[in-house]
Amino acid sequence: MSNRRVVLTGAGVVTPVGNNIKDFWENLINGKSGADFLTAFDSKYFNSHIAAEVKNFDATQYMSPKQERKLDKFVKYAVVAAKMALEDSGLDSNKIVRERAGVYIGSGIGGLHTIESEHRKFIELGPEKGPDKMSPFLIPMLIVNMASGIVSIEIGFKGPNSSAVTACATASHSIGEAFRLIQRGYADIMVAGGSEAAITPMGFGGFCALRALTTRNDAPQKASRPFDRERDGFLMGEGAGIVLMEDLEHAQRRGARIYCEVVGYGMSGDAYHMTAPDPSGDGAVRCMREAVNDAGLNLDEVDYINAHGTSTQLNDKMETQAIKTLFGDHSKKFAVSSTKGVTGHLLGAAGGVEIIACAKAIQEQILPPTINYEYPDPDCDLDYIPNIARKSKVNVALSNSLGFGGHNVTLAVKRFIG
């Protein structure tokens, strides 16, 4: 089977720095952080009090209030971002073969809001009355695959429908698998990405217990500082990043605007530790190499890497080493940045918003900065585009996503040339 070319023609976001592509991109390149003091609940008993929360989100612009009440927040984010991506693509869903259009959207954690609220109800009412008061929507509200399921119902896509669950690599795995489905002829159109809404007492508290979160509580907007020597943990975020991809010929027949071509997908496993990355960077090296090889590119053709760059001591040192190991001298000739300084870490949605950042970088020929980069770390010595966006020629970009459990993904995109 010959591989078909795949292009990215639509994008939708729900993020701490904007609930549309325009605001998201402007804040990204202007380095405007979405961090602030936590508002979802009282965090006084936790060691971290800051997060990057979604603001001014109104799901009823895209669904009825009755529908909204039946969905967990992570599903709402997914539906809204997917419908934005569909609108952005200009695709008329009445003029497609719906059986050839699919959905592949995942979540790292799923419906924590629903789990916590229903469990609280059960405990407060006791075993005698609690079971009768549990929502009949409990299970369909919390299961991870429901983001993909509800999106397919809402937009009427009847083709391949699935979801990945690979922690912080979720969205990138979902996009990579959707890319493969189009490339190999199983679909003409795929809506793909990730969604996450885990800023709850249990979700936030769990990461605090892991000592994974930043505790720079006196300066929220300075807290996420990827590759900086003073980094002390990641800033928890939430939201969704969804793209619409098409077979090139399908997109050209309808005169679609093309952001970029999706050309490579690599993945690997660390087989090392449940939460810590392999310090050698072996898994990251292999997935980047696989993505570049899959794209049919040479290593020296890469212009930019949107790094996983979590602002944790272990990840940023390891990822830097992995880039240097794979690219050798060329690692000093291209730019690397982490947009998590602006957005925070969106967990299972991170790869979705970050591949959109790569697509916009190619479209605009502007590279987003790594903000809060103040104190160079001798273990992190690449060009991280410190603090200020940069106009630059960008033909090929990679996006890295590295998840708990040792799940590694790299996606490769390039400037479209007919």
C-alpha positions in Angstrom: 0.0 0.0 0.0 1.5 3.4 -1.0 1.5 6.1 1.6 -0.8 9.1 1.0 0.3 12.6 1.9 -1.5 14.1 4.9 -2.0 17.8 5.6 -3.2 19.8 8.6 -6.1 22.1 7.6 -7.9 22.9 10.8 -7.1 23.7 14.4 -9.0 24.4 17.6 -7.9 25.1 21.2 -9.2 25.7 24.7 -6.2 26.9 26.7 -5.2 29.0 29.7 -4.1 31.7 27.3 -7.0 31.7 24.9 -10.0 29.7 23.7 -9.4 30.4 20.0 -6.4 30.1 17.7 -5.9 33.9 17.4 -5.7 34.6 21.1 -3.7 31.5 21.8 -1.1 32.3 19.2 -0.8 36.0 20.1 -0.2 35.2 23.8 2.2 32.4 22.9 4.5 34.6 20.7 4.2 37.6 23.2 5.2 35.3 26.1 2.1 36.1 28.1 1.7 33.4 30.8 -1.6 31.9 31.7 -0.6 31.1 35.3 -2.3 32.6 38.3 -3.4 31.6 41.8 -5.7 28.6 41.8 -9.4 29.5 41.8 -11.1 26.0 41.4 -10.8 25.1 45.1 -9.0 26.1 48.3 -5.4 25.0 48.0 -4.2 26.1 51.4 -3.4 22.6 52.5 -1.3 21.8 49.4 2.3 22.8 48.8 1.4 24.5 45.5 -1.2 27.2 45.1 -0.9 28.1 41.5 -2.1 26.7 38.1 -2.8 27.6 34.5 -6.6 27.4 34.4 -8.9 27.8 31.4 -10.7 31.2 31.7 -13.9 32.6 30.2 -15.0 29.2 28.8 -18.6 28.9 27.7 -19.5 25.5 26.3 -23.0 26.6 25.5 -21.7 28.5 22.5 -21.2 25.1 20.9 -23.9 22.9 22.6 -27.2 23.2 24.4 -27.3 23.7 28.2 -29.0 20.3 28.5 -26.2 18.6 26.6 -23.6 20.5 28.7 -25.0 19.1 32.0 -24.4 15.5 30.8 -20.7 16.0 30.0 -17.5 16.1 32.2 -15.4 19.2 31.7 -12.7 17.4 29.7 -15.4 16.3 27.2 -16.7 19.8 26.9 -13.2 21.1 26.1 -12.8 18.4 23.5 -16.2 19.1 21.8 -15.6 22.9 21.7 -12.0 22.5 20.3 -13.1 19.9 17.8 -15.9 22.1 16.5 -13.5 25.0 16.3 -11.1 22.9 14.2 -13.9 21.9 11.9 -14.9 25.6 11.5 -11.3 26.6 11.0 -10.8 24.0 8.2 -13.7 25.3 6.2 -14.9 21.8 5.6 -18.5 21.3 4.8 -19.5 18.1 6.6 -22.5 17.8 4.4 -20.3 17.3 1.4 -18.1 14.5 2.7 -18.3 10.7 2.9 -18.9 10.5 6.7 -17.8 6.9 6.8 -14.4 8.1 5.7 -14.1 10.8 8.4 -13.0 9.7 11.9 -12.1 10.9 15.4 -9.1 10.1 17.6 -9.1 12.1 20.8 -7.6 11.0 24.1 -7.2 12.2 27.7 -4.5 11.3 30.1 -6.8 11.2 33.1 -10.4 11.6 32.0 -13.4 12.6 34.1 -12.0 13.5 37.5 -14.6 16.2 38.1 -17.3 13.7 37.7 -15.6 11.0 39.8 -15.0 13.4 42.7 -18.4 15.0 42.7 -20.3 11.7 42.6 -18.0 10.0 45.1 -18.6 13.0 47.5 -22.3 12.5 47.1 -22.1 8.8 47.8 -20.0 9.4 51.0 -22.2 12.2 52.3 -25.4 10.3 51.8 -24.0 6.9 52.9 -24.5 3.4 51.5 -28.2 3.4 52.2 -29.1 6.5 50.1 -26.0 7.1 48.1 -26.5 4.6 45.3 -30.0 5.9 44.5 -28.6 9.5 44.1 -25.6 8.7 41.8 -25.9 10.2 38.3 -26.9 7.7 35.6 -24.3 9.6 33.5 -21.5 8.8 35.9 -19.8 6.1 33.7 -20.3 7.8 30.3 -19.1 11.1 31.9 -15.8 9.8 33.3 -14.5 7.3 30.7 -11.6 8.6 28.6 -13.0 7.4 25.2 -16.1 9.6 25.6 -14.3 12.7 24.3 -13.8 10.9 21.0 -17.3 9.3 21.2 -19.2 12.6 21.9 -17.2 14.5 19.3 -18.1 11.9 16.6 -21.7 12.2 17.6 -21.7 16.0 17.6 -20.0 16.4 14.2 -21.4 13.2 12.6 -18.1 11.5 11.7 -18.7 7.8 11.3 -15.2 6.6 10.3 -12.5 5.2 12.6 -13.1 6.2 16.2 -10.6 5.6 19.0 -8.6 7.3 21.8 -5.1 7.0 23.3 -4.3 7.1 27.0 -0.6 7.7 27.5 -0.3 10.4 30.1 1.4 13.5 28.7 2.0 11.8 25.3 -1.8 11.2 24.8 -2.6 13.9 22.3 0.5 13.2 20.2 -0.2 9.5 20.1 -3.8 10.3 19.0 -2.6 12.6 16.3 0.1 10.2 15.2 -2.4 7.3 14.9 -4.9 9.4 13.1 -2.1 10.5 10.7 -1.4 6.8 10.0 -5.1 6.0 9.3 -5.2 8.7 6.6 -1.7 7.8 5.3 -2.6 4.2 4.8 -6.0 4.8 3.3 -8.4 3.9 6.1 -9.8 7.5 6.3 -9.8 10.7 4.3 -10.3 13.0 7.2 -9.5 12.7 10.9 -10.2 15.0 13.9 -7.5 14.3 16.5 -5.9 15.5 19.7 -6.2 15.5 23.4 -8.3 17.1 26.2 -7.6 17.4 29.9 -9.5 18.9 32.9 -7.7 17.4 36.0 -7.4 20.5 38.1 -9.4 19.1 41.0 -8.5 18.5 44.6 -7.5 14.9 43.9 -5.7 15.5 40.6 -3.8 18.6 41.8 -3.2 16.9 45.2 -1.8 13.8 43.5 0.8 15.7 41.6 1.6 17.7 44.8 2.1 14.4 46.6 4.5 13.4 43.9 6.4 16.6 44.4 6.1 17.2 40.7 4.5 20.7 40.8 6.3 24.0 41.1 6.0 25.7 44.5 7.0 29.2 43.3 3.8 30.4 44.8 4.8 34.0 45.2 5.2 34.5 41.5 2.8 32.4 39.4 3.7 33.8 36.0 7.4 33.2 36.7 6.8 29.6 37.9 7.0 27.6 34.7 10.6 28.1 33.5 11.7 25.3 31.2 15.4 24.7 30.9 16.2 27.5 33.4 18.6 26.5 36.2 16.0 27.6 38.9 13.1 25.4 37.6 11.4 23.5 40.4 8.5 21.5 38.9 5.7 21.8 36.3 2.8 24.2 36.4 -0.4 22.2 36.0 -2.7 23.3 33.2 -5.9 22.2 31.5 -7.6 22.5 28.1 -7.7 20.9 24.7 -5.8 20.9 21.4 -7.5 19.4 18.4 -6.5 19.3 14.7 -8.2 18.3 11.5 -6.1 16.4 9.1 -6.9 15.3 5.5 -5.6 13.3 2.7 -3.8 15.9 0.5 -5.9 15.2 -2.6 -9.1 15.5 -0.6 -8.0 18.9 0.7 -6.9 20.1 -2.7 -10.2 19.1 -4.3 -12.1 21.4 -2.0 -9.5 24.2 -2.1 -8.6 24.0 1.6 -6.1 26.3 3.3 -3.2 24.2 4.4 -1.2 25.0 7.6 1.5 22.4 7.0 2.1 18.8 5.9 2.2 16.1 8.6 5.1 13.9 7.5 6.5 11.8 10.4 5.5 9.9 13.6 7.8 8.1 16.0 7.2 6.5 19.3 9.2 4.5 21.8 9.1 3.2 25.4 11.7 3.9 28.1 11.1 0.6 30.0 12.8 2.5 32.9 10.5 4.0 35.7 6.8 4.8 36.2 7.3 8.6 36.5 11.0 9.5 35.9 12.5 9.6 32.4 15.5 7.5 31.5 18.3 9.9 32.2 20.3 8.7 29.2 17.5 10.0 26.9 17.5 6.8 24.9 13.7 6.6 24.4 13.5 10.3 23.4 16.4 9.8 20.9 14.7 6.8 19.3 11.3 8.4 18.9 12.8 11.6 17.4 15.0 9.5 15.0 12.0 7.4 14.0 9.9 10.5 13.3 12.6 12.0 11.1 13.2 8.7 9.3 9.5 8.2 8.8 9.3 11.7 7.2 12.1 10.8 4.8 14.1 13.7 6.1 17.8 14.2 7.0 18.6 15.3 10.6 20.1 18.5 9.3 16.8 19.5 7.7 15.1 20.1 11.1 14.7 23.8 11.9 12.8 23.8 15.2 11.8 21.5 18.0 8.9 22.2 20.3 10.3 20.4 23.3 8.3 18.6 25.9 10.2 21.0 28.3 8.2 20.6 31.5 10.3 22.8 33.8 11.3 19.8 35.9 14.9 19.1 36.7 14.9 15.6 35.3 13.0 16.1 32.0 14.7 19.2 30.8 18.2 17.9 31.4 17.3 14.5 29.8 15.6 16.1 26.7 18.5 18.4 26.1 20.9 15.5 26.2 18.7 13.5 23.9 18.6 16.3 21.3 22.4 16.6 21.4 22.9 12.9 21.2 20.8 12.5 18.1 21.6 15.7 16.2 25.2 16.2 17.2 26.7 19.4 15.9 23.4 20.3 14.2 21.8 20.7 17.6 23.7 24.0 17.9 22.3 25.2 14.6 18.5 25.0 15.2 16.2 26.4 17.8 14.3 24.6 20.6 11.6 26.1 22.8 9.0 25.0 25.3 5.7 26.7 25.2 4.8 25.3 28.6 6.2 28.5 30.1 3.2 30.2 28.7 0.5 27.5 28.8 1.5 25.4 31.7 1.5 21.6 31.3 -1.8 20.5 29.8 -1.0 16.9 30.5 -2.9 14.7 28.0 -3.8 17.8 25.9 -0.2 19.1 25.7 0.8 17.5 22.4 -2.4 18.8 20.7 -1.7 22.5 21.5 2.0 22.1 20.8 1.6 20.6 17.3 -0.7 23.6 16.6 2.1 25.9 17.8 4.4 24.2 15.3 1.8 24.6 12.5 1.5 28.3 13.3 5.2 28.7 13.5 5.5 27.3 10.0 2.6 29.4 8.7 3.9 32.6 10.2 7.6 31.9 10.1 7.8 32.9 13.8 9.2 30.8 16.6 7.5 31.0 20.0 9.9 31.7 22.9 10.7 29.8 26.1 9.7 32.4 28.7 11.1 32.9 32.2 14.6 31.9 31.0 16.8 33.9 33.3 19.5 31.6 34.7 21.4 29.3 32.2 21.8 25.7 33.3 25.1 24.2 32.2 23.2 20.9 31.6 20.8 22.7 29.3 22.9 24.5 26.7 20.9 24.7 23.5 19.2 27.7 21.8 15.9 27.8 23.7 14.7 31.1 22.1 14.9 32.9 25.4 11.9 35.1 26.4 11.3 36.8 23.0 9.8 35.2 19.9 12.0 35.1 16.8 11.3 35.5 13.1 13.0 32.6 11.4 12.8 30.4 8.4 10.9 27.3 9.5 10.4 24.5 7.0 10.6 21.4 9.3 9.4 21.3 12.9 9.3 18.4 15.5 7.0 18.2 18.5 8.1 16.0 21.5 5.7 14.5 24.1 7.1 12.3 26.8 4.7 10.8 29.3 4.7 9.0 32.7 5.2 5.3 32.1 7.9 6.0 29.6 5.7 6.8 26.6 7.6 8.9 24.1 6.2 10.5 20.9 7.6 12.8 18.2 5.5 14.3 15.4 7.2 15.9 12.4 5.5 18.6 10.3 6.9 20.6 7.3 6.0 23.5 5.2 3.6 22.4 2.5 5.0 22.5 -1.0 2.5 21.3 -3.7 
